[in-house]
Amino acid sequence: MSADKEKIEALTKRVDELVLIMNGIMEDLRQVSASLKSLAVSQITQPIAAHPAPALSQPVASRKIKSDRGREDDVSRRLGEPAEL
């Protein structure tokens, strides 16, 4: 019976340790949650004009480039691809 009692006490001690660890993790998660919520609120409340839309560039195949002779050539022709009509 004494061996069983020691095993139960060891298990109880281990469970108590795990409870302490879990409580620490729970507190850390509360802090992370609060931080994420404050970040989300700050992003929602910022004016949309503060985030300019990215400039769109032309696809490479449709860009014009200057040739060695000073005239503009279509990139697709220089790459040997058929030109678009």
C-alpha positions in Angstrom: 0.0 0.0 0.0 2.9 2.3 0.8 4.2 2.0 -2.8 0.8 2.9 -4.2 0.6 5.9 -1.9 4.0 7.1 -3.1 3.1 6.7 -6.7 -0.1 8.7 -6.1 1.8 11.4 -4.4 4.3 11.6 -7.2 1.5 11.8 -9.8 -0.2 14.5 -7.7 3.0 16.5 -7.5 3.5 16.1 -11.3 -0.1 17.2 -12.0 0.4 20.3 -9.7 3.5 21.1 -11.7 1.6 20.8 -15.0 -1.2 23.0 -13.7 1.4 25.7 -12.9 2.9 25.4 -16.3 -0.5 25.6 -18.0 -1.4 28.6 -15.9 1.7 30.3 -17.2 1.0 29.5 -20.7 -2.6 30.7 -20.3 -1.4 34.1 -19.0 1.1 34.3 -22.0 -1.8 33.6 -24.4 -3.9 36.3 -22.8 -1.2 38.8 -23.4 -0.7 37.7 -27.0 -4.4 37.9 -27.5 -4.6 41.4 -26.1 -1.7 42.5 -28.3 -3.3 41.1 -31.4 -6.6 42.7 -30.7 -5.0 46.1 -30.2 -3.1 45.7 -33.5 -6.3 44.7 -35.3 -8.1 47.7 -33.9 -5.3 50.1 -34.8 -5.3 48.8 -38.4 -9.1 49.1 -38.7 -9.2 52.7 -37.4 -6.4 54.0 -39.7 -7.7 55.9 -42.7 -7.6 54.1 -46.0 -5.7 56.9 -47.6 -2.7 56.1 -45.4 -2.2 52.9 -47.4 -1.7 53.9 -51.1 -2.4 51.3 -53.7 0.6 49.8 -55.3 1.5 51.0 -58.7 0.7 48.5 -61.4 3.3 47.9 -64.1 3.0 46.7 -67.5 3.8 43.0 -68.2 7.3 42.6 -69.6 6.0 41.3 -72.9 4.1 44.5 -73.7 6.8 47.0 -72.7 8.6 49.0 -75.3 12.4 49.2 -75.2 14.9 51.4 -77.1 17.0 49.4 -79.5 20.7 50.2 -80.3 19.5 52.3 -83.2 17.4 54.5 -81.0 14.0 53.2 -82.1 11.4 51.5 -79.9 10.9 47.8 -80.4 8.4 45.6 -78.8 10.0 43.2 -76.3 8.1 40.3 -77.6 9.6 40.8 -81.1 13.1 41.0 -79.7 12.5 37.8 -77.7 11.5 36.0 -80.9 7.8 35.7 -79.9 5.1 36.7 -82.3 3.8 40.2 -81.8 0.3 40.8 -80.6 -2.1 42.5 -83.1 
